[in-house]
Amino acid sequence: MGNRAEPLPIARGKKADICLLPEMANRHGLVAGATGTGKTVTLRVIAERLSGIGVPVFLADVKGDLSGIPHPGGDHPKVAERVKSFGLPGFGYEGRPVAFWDLYGEQGHPIRATISEMGPLLLGRILNLNEIQSGVLSIVFKIADDNGLLLLDLKDLRSMLQFTGENAERFRTGYGNISAASIGAIQRNLLTLDQQGADRFFGEPAIELKDFLQTDASGRGVINILAADKLMQSPKLYATFLLFLLSELFENLPEVGDPVKPTLVFFFDEAHLLFEDAPKALTDKIEQVVRLIRSKGVGVYFVTQNPLDLPESVLGQLGNRVQHALRAFTPKDQRAVKVAAETFRQNPKLDAVKAITELSVGEALISVLDEKGTPTVVERALVYPPMSRLAPLTGEERARVIKDSVLAGHYERAVDRESAYETLKAKAEREAPLGESPSTQAGRRTAPRSQTGDLFTAAAKSAAHAIGSQIGRQIIRGVLGSILGGRR
């Protein structure tokens, strides 16, 4: 197993510090508690500790209050008070290396995915499609695959939807029924998505996962912070995009077995959004990703208000647990408190049910995995003070961090190369009668079988164009695609 990293103190118990063992940190975790009880600070403390031993971290900043991590702390009186009460005379306030990301490209490096990488399952969830509409979307992707058409951005998908709808009769025999109503519904939902700014995060250059796995010159892990305050206005998009990233990590990272420390720790804040209205098939696949990604060295920590927000199949896999206070105003609340207490390995000296409702801010019930992978008995403890600055960065400070990043300039300029849109547009222009625009011609009639067949020649150029490029991974379904039936 190699040389073990030192245990990471994250809280002060009644008799001793409670430490997260680096070799057990990829066995996932839970940070739960009501709003305002200290979950975000706990998340920050764990991220700082992991970064300090060279473990990169990915987390979403849903409230905009994590951006101060690059700067030394000590700016908050309650933090200084806890440092003093813990008796930490040598405690060092220091920042951690940070890379800022933003799907909208406003508060960090742009983070993009191609339509093809996202795949029909996750895209259908973002678009709120019903079962029939999702089936039609899958057919559209299949037709694009079979004809070598690259789906990179939204205009590619719109063009492919239009082409499929116009040739529905021709495709029916080979692919099944394609209703005009479903095509129209998908197009309308795409328009709504576009109005949310989706044109900025579907396209190229797509994110390269290795850029989440950086360390700085001192060997500290880079903390990747996704600006999510604006993204949270589209909660399903937020949850699905994080699931996409998590699933891409699962699909692309090599097996590492039981490493001395994680390859990456991924915090999934507002985790209840991942499972809200999710069909059972998707929930089953999420459970499978969480179970298997551990062998890739990735630890997943779900951050949510209540453990009941997560399915039992997922909750049972979370070995390291921090439970902040819960309120018990109603019978439903009381049941939730009881269930939360029962998820811990019981401590005969502690009434966990009673304690959960009495915890102060920054205090928690904690159980971590020991060196044998067994959960320790639950303890009541005070979370360690953070080393970094609690106050968010100013706009100027954030801009400086982004500019000084080794990734500066790499993702900022969008690339729009030949793909489905250009191929189908060229085909329509070739077929349009003299003096008639392609759009008029498209609305006037459906392409005959012989003309539609010309698509294959044009598509071959588009597919060949992909070879050797970033998408030269081939036309892929990406993320959950391989789990659902194999990547091409």
Buried (B, 14 or more C-beta within 10 A) or exposed (E): EEEEBEBBBBBBBEEEBBBBBBBBBBBBBBBBBBEEBBBBBBBBBBBBBBBBBBBBBBBBBBBBBBBBBBBBBBBBEEBBEBBEEBEBEEBEBBBBBBBBBBBBBEBBBBBBBBBBBBBBBBBBBBBBBEEEBBBBBBBBBBBBBBBBBBBBBBBBBBBBBBBBBBBBEBBEEEBEEBBEEBBEBBBEBBEEBBEBBBBBBBBBBBBEBEBBBBBBEEEBBBBBBBBBBBBBEBBBBBBBBBBBBBBBBBBBBEEBEEBBBBBBBBBBBBBBBBBEEBEEEBBBBBBBBBBEBBBBBBBBBBBBBBBBBBBEBBBEBBBBBBBBBBBBEEEEBBEBBEBBBEBBEEBEEBEBBEBBBEBEEBBBBBBBBEEEEEBBEBBBBBBBBBBBBBEBBEEEBBEEBBEEBEBEEEBEEBEEBBBBBBBBBBBBEEBBEEEEEBEEBBEEEBBEEEBBEBBEEBBEEBBEBBEEEEBEBEBBBBBBBBBBEEBE
